[in-house]
Amino acid sequence: MSDTKTASTTDSAESANAGRMTQAERRERSEQELLEATMRVVSASGVAAATFDAIGKEAGYSRGLVTQRFGSKDGLIRSLISALHGWQREALEAAHVERMDGLSALCAFVELHCQSLDGREEDKAYYMLLAAAVADRLETRAAFAESHELERVLIRKIIERGQAEGSIRKDADADATALMAGCALIGIRMQNMIDPGTEIAPIRDALVQSLRARLAPV
């Protein structure tokens, strides 16, 4: 199936650029645009509105291309989660978190998560999809469970790095602390969705202070 957009407003320059793209580049671009369209539809109209027809229309592609690219709703959500993890890695790299000591890196991780609570469609869509998966006992719960396990392992590795270098207490339970921090961040994000007027800064600061008090060497 062609990746040609159904929208008639595509200008000639964009068409020329698309013509010069390789098949792999066209596929990557169309997948990215479909994922972005998914986030917009979910954020604006809710999870139930995110049909393949609606997503294709929002992106300017056919419904058939959405099916071809992702196969199913589960495939679409897994692709979305993978993209979000990719954006997270880029944010951590941009902040040079890997150059920090373990405790500073953990606190920076928390702060970066809280800084992203600015109404971004990707974050809002993720947690709306998560809430629907849990509430309606959807098969996509497995994809979110895997996503949160990746987060737990990532945070645990930061803590273990800190323990190895001496910035974090060696007797701290790295796995339990990683799960606690991850759950706290989920809670902050859900609270922000329930009440967008929630003051995030004091909650962020309290969490960072708690982690420092719990993990800093005596």
C-alpha contacts under 8 A as a table, 3 or more apart, distances in Angstrom:
res1	aa1	res2	aa2	distance
1	M	65	L	7.02
3	D	26	R	7.02
3	D	27	R	7.30
3	D	30	S	6.83
3	D	61	Y	7.38
3	D	65	L	7.23
4	T	61	Y	7.23
5	K	8	S	7.84
5	K	10	T	7.75
5	K	60	G	5.36
5	K	61	Y	4.85
5	K	62	S	7.49
6	T	60	G	5.43
6	T	61	Y	5.30
6	T	62	S	6.58
7	A	10	T	6.45
7	A	60	G	5.19
7	A	61	Y	7.37
10	T	14	E	6.59
10	T	15	S	6.90
11	D	14	E	5.53
11	D	15	S	6.37
12	S	15	S	4.94
12	S	16	A	6.09
13	A	16	A	5.08
13	A	17	N	6.23
14	E	17	N	5.05
14	E	18	A	6.07
15	S	18	A	5.02
15	S	19	G	6.13
16	A	19	G	5.02
16	A	20	R	6.51
17	N	20	R	5.22
17	N	21	M	6.53
18	A	21	M	5.17
18	A	26	R	7.00
21	M	24	A	7.97
21	M	25	E	5.74
21	M	26	R	6.06
22	T	25	E	5.08
22	T	26	R	6.17
23	Q	26	R	5.09
23	Q	27	R	6.12
24	A	27	R	5.06
24	A	28	E	6.13
25	E	28	E	5.05
25	E	29	R	6.10
26	R	29	R	5.12
26	R	30	S	6.08
27	R	30	S	5.22
27	R	31	E	6.12
28	E	31	E	5.22
28	E	32	Q	6.17
29	R	32	Q	5.12
29	R	33	E	6.15
30	S	33	E	5.07
30	S	34	L	6.08
31	E	34	L	5.08
31	E	35	L	6.16
31	E	69	R	6.87
32	Q	35	L	5.16
32	Q	36	E	6.19
33	E	36	E	5.07
33	E	37	A	6.06
33	E	59	A	6.04
34	L	37	A	4.94
34	L	38	T	6.13
34	L	55	I	6.69
34	L	56	G	6.91
34	L	59	A	5.64
34	L	66	V	7.17
35	L	38	T	4.99
35	L	39	M	6.40
35	L	76	L	7.80
35	L	79	S	7.81
35	L	80	L	6.14
36	E	39	M	5.19
36	E	40	R	6.34
36	E	59	A	7.86
36	E	122	E	7.77
37	A	40	R	5.07
37	A	41	V	6.16
37	A	55	I	5.75
37	A	56	G	7.75
37	A	58	E	5.63
37	A	59	A	5.28
38	T	41	V	5.23
38	T	42	V	6.12
38	T	50	A	6.56
38	T	55	I	5.54
39	M	42	V	5.24
39	M	43	S	5.90
39	M	121	E	5.68
39	M	122	E	5.58
39	M	124	K	7.96
39	M	125	A	5.29
39	M	126	Y	7.93
40	R	43	S	5.19
40	R	44	A	5.98
40	R	121	E	6.17
40	R	125	A	7.72
41	V	44	A	5.29
41	V	45	S	5.67
41	V	46	G	6.94
41	V	47	V	7.97
41	V	49	A	6.90
41	V	50	A	5.90
41	V	54	A	7.48
41	V	55	I	6.83
41	V	58	E	7.49
42	V	45	S	5.43
42	V	46	G	4.45
42	V	47	V	5.10
42	V	48	A	7.94
42	V	49	A	6.78
42	V	50	A	5.84
42	V	125	A	5.54
42	V	128	M	7.46
42	V	129	L	7.90
43	S	46	G	5.97
43	S	121	E	5.86
43	S	124	K	6.14
43	S	125	A	5.28
43	S	128	M	7.77
45	S	48	A	7.88
45	S	49	A	5.86
45	S	50	A	7.85
46	G	49	A	5.61
46	G	50	A	7.05
46	G	128	M	7.38
47	V	50	A	5.41
47	V	128	M	6.80
47	V	129	L	6.19
47	V	132	A	7.15
48	A	51	T	7.15
49	A	54	A	7.14
50	A	54	A	6.08
50	A	55	I	6.23
51	T	54	A	5.17
51	T	55	I	6.16
52	F	55	I	5.05
52	F	56	G	5.91
52	F	63	R	5.51
52	F	66	V	6.15
52	F	67	T	7.18
53	D	56	G	5.28
53	D	57	K	6.13
53	D	62	S	7.47
53	D	63	R	4.92
54	A	57	K	5.14
54	A	58	E	6.05
54	A	63	R	7.92
55	I	58	E	5.10
55	I	59	A	6.20
55	I	63	R	7.49
55	I	66	V	7.58
56	G	59	A	5.22
56	G	60	G	5.94
56	G	61	Y	4.74
56	G	62	S	5.13
56	G	63	R	4.92
56	G	65	L	7.44
56	G	66	V	6.22
57	K	60	G	5.02
57	K	61	Y	5.94
57	K	62	S	6.68
57	K	63	R	7.38
58	E	61	Y	7.72
61	Y	65	L	6.68
61	Y	66	V	7.81
62	S	65	L	5.45
62	S	66	V	7.01
63	R	66	V	5.28
63	R	67	T	6.55
64	G	67	T	5.12
64	G	68	Q	6.08
65	L	68	Q	4.84
65	L	69	R	5.98
66	V	69	R	5.24
66	V	70	F	6.10
66	V	71	G	7.45
67	T	70	F	5.43
67	T	71	G	4.66
67	T	72	S	6.49
68	Q	71	G	5.64
70	F	73	K	7.41
70	F	75	G	4.97
70	F	76	L	5.06
70	F	79	S	7.63
71	G	75	G	5.98
71	G	76	L	7.41
72	S	75	G	5.05
72	S	76	L	6.25
73	K	76	L	4.99
73	K	77	I	6.17
74	D	77	I	5.18
74	D	78	R	6.10
74	D	139	E	7.41
74	D	140	T	5.57
74	D	143	A	7.67
75	G	78	R	5.12
75	G	79	S	6.17
76	L	79	S	5.16
76	L	80	L	6.20
77	I	80	L	4.91
77	I	81	I	6.09
77	I	140	T	7.40
77	I	143	A	7.54
78	R	81	I	5.08
78	R	82	S	6.12
78	R	143	A	6.10
79	S	82	S	5.05
79	S	83	A	6.21
80	L	83	A	5.12
80	L	84	L	6.25
81	I	84	L	5.05
81	I	85	H	6.27
81	I	126	Y	7.60
81	I	144	F	7.90
81	I	147	S	7.03
82	S	85	H	5.20
82	S	86	G	6.28
83	A	86	G	4.95
83	A	87	W	6.30
84	L	87	W	5.07
84	L	88	Q	6.19
84	L	122	E	7.36
85	H	88	Q	4.94
85	H	89	R	6.25
86	G	89	R	5.16
86	G	90	E	6.38
87	W	90	E	5.06
87	W	91	A	6.26
88	Q	91	A	5.06
88	Q	92	L	6.23
89	R	92	L	5.14
89	R	93	E	6.08
90	E	93	E	5.06
90	E	94	A	6.04
91	A	94	A	5.06
91	A	95	A	6.25
91	A	112	L	7.87
92	L	95	A	5.15
92	L	96	H	6.26
92	L	97	V	5.64
92	L	98	E	7.78
92	L	109	F	7.44
92	L	112	L	7.93
93	E	96	H	4.95
93	E	97	V	6.32
93	E	98	E	7.20
94	A	97	V	7.89
96	H	99	R	5.62
96	H	100	M	7.28
97	V	100	M	5.40
97	V	105	A	5.33
97	V	108	A	7.01
97	V	109	F	7.70
98	E	101	D	7.92
98	E	105	A	7.07
100	M	104	S	5.91
100	M	105	A	5.36
101	D	104	S	5.45
101	D	105	A	5.97
101	D	161	R	7.88
101	D	162	G	6.12
101	D	165	E	7.64
101	D	167	S	6.44
102	G	105	A	5.01
102	G	106	L	6.13
102	G	158	I	5.51
102	G	159	I	5.81
102	G	160	E	7.63
102	G	161	R	5.59
102	G	162	G	3.65
102	G	163	Q	7.38
102	G	165	E	7.71
102	G	167	S	6.08
102	G	168	I	6.80
103	L	106	L	5.13
103	L	107	C	6.33
103	L	158	I	7.82
103	L	159	I	6.96
103	L	162	G	5.92
103	L	167	S	5.86
103	L	168	I	5.99
103	L	212	R	7.22
103	L	215	L	7.49
103	L	216	A	7.34
104	S	107	C	5.16
104	S	108	A	6.03
105	A	108	A	4.96
105	A	109	F	6.05
105	A	158	I	6.90
106	L	109	F	5.03
106	L	110	V	6.46
106	L	155	I	7.08
106	L	158	I	6.36
106	L	159	I	7.05
107	C	110	V	5.13
107	C	111	E	6.22
107	C	208	V	5.72
107	C	211	L	7.64
108	A	111	E	4.95
108	A	112	L	6.02
109	F	112	L	5.24
109	F	113	H	6.36
110	V	113	H	5.24
110	V	114	C	6.35
110	V	185	L	7.36
110	V	204	R	7.34
110	V	208	V	7.22
111	E	114	C	5.08
111	E	115	Q	6.01
111	E	204	R	6.78
112	L	115	Q	5.02
112	L	116	S	6.41
113	H	116	S	5.42
113	H	117	L	7.17
113	H	185	L	7.37
114	C	117	L	5.46
114	C	185	L	7.84
114	C	188	I	7.98
114	C	189	R	7.97
114	C	200	I	7.10
114	C	201	A	7.91
114	C	204	R	6.68
115	Q	118	D	7.03
116	S	119	G	7.79
116	S	120	R	7.17
116	S	123	D	7.82
117	L	120	R	7.02
117	L	123	D	7.66
117	L	189	R	7.12
117	L	192	N	7.45
119	G	123	D	7.49
119	G	124	K	6.66
120	R	123	D	5.69
120	R	124	K	6.29
121	E	124	K	5.10
121	E	125	A	5.80
122	E	125	A	5.22
122	E	126	Y	6.14
123	D	126	Y	5.17
123	D	127	Y	6.46
124	K	127	Y	5.51
124	K	128	M	6.16
124	K	193	M	7.34
125	A	128	M	5.08
125	A	129	L	6.06
126	Y	129	L	5.25
126	Y	130	L	6.11
127	Y	130	L	4.79
127	Y	131	A	6.01
127	Y	189	R	7.79
127	Y	190	M	7.13
128	M	131	A	5.20
128	M	132	A	6.28
129	L	132	A	5.16
129	L	133	A	6.12
130	L	133	A	5.11
130	L	134	V	6.31
130	L	141	R	7.28
130	L	144	F	6.72
131	A	134	V	5.30
131	A	135	A	6.00
132	A	135	A	5.11
132	A	136	D	5.76
132	A	137	R	7.87
132	A	138	L	7.69
133	A	136	D	5.50
133	A	137	R	5.53
133	A	138	L	4.79
133	A	139	E	7.30
133	A	140	T	5.97
133	A	141	R	5.32
134	V	137	R	5.09
134	V	138	L	6.76
134	V	141	R	6.31
135	A	138	L	7.96
137	R	141	R	7.05
138	L	141	R	5.88
139	E	142	A	6.28
140	T	143	A	5.28
140	T	144	F	6.77
141	R	144	F	5.19
141	R	145	A	6.14
142	A	145	A	4.97
142	A	146	E	6.22
143	A	146	E	5.19
143	A	147	S	6.24
144	F	147	S	4.85
144	F	148	H	6.16
145	A	148	H	5.24
145	A	149	E	6.18
146	E	149	E	5.03
146	E	150	L	6.36
147	S	150	L	5.20
147	S	151	E	6.53
148	H	151	E	4.94
148	H	152	R	6.17
148	H	182	G	7.88
149	E	152	R	4.98
149	E	153	V	6.20
150	L	153	V	5.21
150	L	154	L	6.12
151	E	154	L	5.01
151	E	155	I	6.17
151	E	182	G	7.06
152	R	155	I	5.28
152	R	156	R	6.01
152	R	175	D	7.56
152	R	178	A	5.49
152	R	179	L	5.68
152	R	182	G	6.47
153	V	156	R	4.97
153	V	157	K	6.09
153	V	175	D	7.91
153	V	178	A	7.52
154	L	157	K	5.27
154	L	158	I	6.52
155	I	158	I	5.14
155	I	159	I	6.38
155	I	178	A	5.26
155	I	182	G	7.81
156	R	159	I	5.05
156	R	160	E	6.08
156	R	174	A	5.51
156	R	175	D	5.63
156	R	177	T	7.58
156	R	178	A	5.07
157	K	160	E	4.96
157	K	161	R	6.00
158	I	161	R	5.11
158	I	162	G	6.33
159	I	162	G	5.04
159	I	163	Q	6.24
159	I	168	I	6.91
159	I	174	A	5.90
159	I	178	A	7.62
160	E	163	Q	4.91
160	E	164	A	6.16
160	E	174	A	6.41
161	R	164	A	5.13
161	R	165	E	6.34
162	G	165	E	5.25
162	G	166	G	5.86
162	G	167	S	4.96
162	G	168	I	4.91
163	Q	166	G	5.09
163	Q	167	S	6.12
163	Q	168	I	4.67
163	Q	169	R	5.90
163	Q	170	K	5.15
164	A	167	S	7.98
164	A	170	K	7.72
165	E	168	I	7.79
166	G	169	R	6.91
166	G	170	K	7.56
166	G	217	P	7.49
167	S	216	A	6.48
167	S	217	P	6.57
168	I	172	A	7.70
168	I	215	L	5.20
168	I	216	A	5.13
168	I	217	P	5.68
169	R	172	A	5.58
169	R	215	L	5.42
169	R	216	A	5.86
169	R	217	P	4.72
169	R	218	V	7.56
172	A	177	T	7.66
172	A	215	L	6.62
173	D	176	A	5.51
173	D	177	T	6.00
174	A	177	T	5.22
174	A	178	A	6.02
175	D	178	A	5.12
175	D	179	L	6.30
176	A	179	L	5.15
176	A	180	M	6.10
177	T	180	M	4.96
177	T	181	A	6.10
178	A	181	A	5.21
178	A	182	G	6.11
179	L	182	G	5.07
179	L	183	C	6.05
180	M	183	C	5.20
180	M	184	A	6.17
181	A	184	A	5.08
181	A	185	L	6.32
182	G	185	L	5.18
182	G	186	I	6.32
183	C	186	I	5.07
183	C	187	G	6.15
184	A	187	G	5.04
184	A	188	I	6.21
184	A	207	L	7.94
185	L	188	I	5.07
185	L	189	R	6.26
186	I	189	R	5.21
186	I	190	M	6.16
187	G	190	M	5.14
187	G	191	Q	6.05
188	I	191	Q	5.16
188	I	192	N	6.18
188	I	200	I	7.67
188	I	203	I	7.77
189	R	192	N	5.04
189	R	193	M	6.38
190	M	193	M	5.07
190	M	194	I	6.25
191	Q	194	I	5.04
191	Q	195	D	5.96
191	Q	196	P	7.71
191	Q	198	T	7.36
192	N	195	D	5.13
192	N	196	P	4.78
192	N	197	G	7.23
192	N	198	T	5.96
192	N	200	I	7.78
193	M	196	P	5.58
195	D	198	T	5.67
199	E	202	P	6.58
199	E	203	I	7.38
200	I	203	I	5.32
200	I	204	R	6.06
201	A	204	R	5.05
201	A	205	D	6.05
202	P	205	D	5.06
202	P	206	A	6.06
203	I	206	A	5.11
203	I	207	L	6.21
204	R	207	L	5.19
204	R	208	V	6.20
205	D	208	V	5.11
205	D	209	Q	6.03
206	A	209	Q	5.10
206	A	210	S	6.02
207	L	210	S	5.04
207	L	211	L	6.22
208	V	211	L	5.16
208	V	212	R	6.19
209	Q	212	R	5.11
209	Q	213	A	6.07
210	S	213	A	5.16
210	S	214	R	6.05
211	L	214	R	5.08
211	L	215	L	5.83
211	L	216	A	7.94
212	R	215	L	5.27
212	R	216	A	5.33
213	A	216	A	5.92
